[in-house]
Amino acid sequence: MQSLMMDAPLQIKTMLWRAEHLYGHKEVIARTDDGFDTFTLAELGRRARRLSNVLTDLGVRRGDRVGTLAWNTAEHLVSYYAVPCMGAVLHTINTRLSDEQIAYIIAHAEDTVLLVSKDQLPLLERLRDRLANVRAIIQLNGVVPTEGTLPVPVHSYADLMAAAPEAYEYPDLDENTAASMCYTSGTTGDPKGVVYSHRSTVLHALGLCTTGTIGVSEAERYMLVTPLSHVNSWGMPFACVLQGATIVLPGDHPVDTDYLAIIDHAKPTVLVGAVTVGMLVRRALEQYPGKYDISSLHTLWLGGQAPPIGEMKWWKQHHDIHVTQAWGMTEASPVLTFCGLTTANQHLDDEARFEIFGSQGQPLPLVELKLVDDDEREVPWDGTTPGEVLVRAPWVIRDYYDDPRSAASFMDGWFRTGDIATMTSDGYLTIVDRAKDLIKSGGEWISSVALENALIGHPKIVEASVISAPDPKWIERPVAFIVVAEEVSVDELKAHLKERFPSFWVPDRFEVIDELPKTSVGKFDKKLLRSEFL
Ligand code: ADP
């Protein structure tokens, strides 16, 4: 028997509708080049419709991809609604990727129009011959240069918006229509495309509004430092609009003292950012004691990596600020677990609570999760037996976009996360290792395999193995162990790698050893390297 309930599609425009009708007076406070652009959620809706008209005039149709190369600005936030609500697909491009990767994903996604902050124009000029599908570029800020070397017209966002009408009737869309795209950075080889739907976006946003998670609420003011250019800024631009929460955006190129000045000015209650952002802000506070008022903050939601417990304690002790974490990934919209205390844990003393806050927490409502061993057998939730985490949820991918590598990431309808974890009997997950051969430095991925291949390609190197070493500033840094055929200087090796990779990929340490330890099957034994040398 079928139900008689409405089949009302889950759509992003419904979240915007709620903000406009219930919370039209609530604010977005966005840092600009010369101050702050403070506007209401009602205005966000008006700007979104204007931008939809602009894009329609430039020929963007349903299903077309609109790329963004931009910071956390008002213009970028507007595109989060303008593009999906008109039925097109917002492709946020991670500006931290290499030129080669960005060229690949613009071509692979077949972006038709690019919304670009002015500092990204030189990048596009370098890629000018690889923008085959791009018909137009909209420069988001600053004066558009009259002379340029780009093969397509560059328009001024401000001029186009000023001339665009405010009315736009958003269509009703099937909830499985693609809403946005993001490419993974954590992979060897080309990035892999993830396509989010209206349905997954709405459900993920609702997940973030439930208690036991960050619990997005109208009463709070969220400063979104997590990039709008990567995994939808952890879904917060949607959850905040849905709930009418105040949004604070740090703008172009923020540095540590900018974060403090923004907190002082916009009075956020919750800061959402990568673990390294929390550490950056802490150091700036220590450097300028008493200069900035950060008393509005009560919570830091830090993620992308596990926040060190020492950092959590520092924030609690010095500012009575609670540090919380979630675990997730690009393929999962991204949030899968969130760390809070259940009633059974409320009685615990501070030390025991910090132990729990050091874990990645419990799965969000609607997220199913299991751990499997190397033979793909489920392991028990006993807090000690590790296994690869497999997940299933309405906001997890079922396939990568047009990618032959997809199959390896799935098992019987479950997504293989590549993270190794233990799980307690009450469902608290702790990531203990990574099956993927990657290093996460300052929240950004470095492929150890790609570095190893490049090093082995150097004529003076016989063998190379790159592992992750703990680092007080970046949490992890790559260290290269090499066996050499003849003497080679560190500068020479660094120059060799800099030609091929972004500079933050280049290891700070190169250790020359006689022989690399190997496992029984002849692979470099990275565990042994780690335990012997680090
Ligand atoms: P993001 O850039 O948003 O972190 P990615 O997809 O690039 O997303 O990275 C996801 C990976 O980051 C996870 O698979 C995991 O290895 C790591 N990660 C994310 N959050 C945490 C966390 N809280 N603790 C430990 N590792 C984490």
Residues whose N, C-alpha, C, O or C-beta is under 5 A from the ligand:
A	BS01	ADP	S185 G186 V231 G303 G304 Q305 A306 Q325 A326 W327 G328 M329 T330 P334 Q360 T417 D419 I431 G443
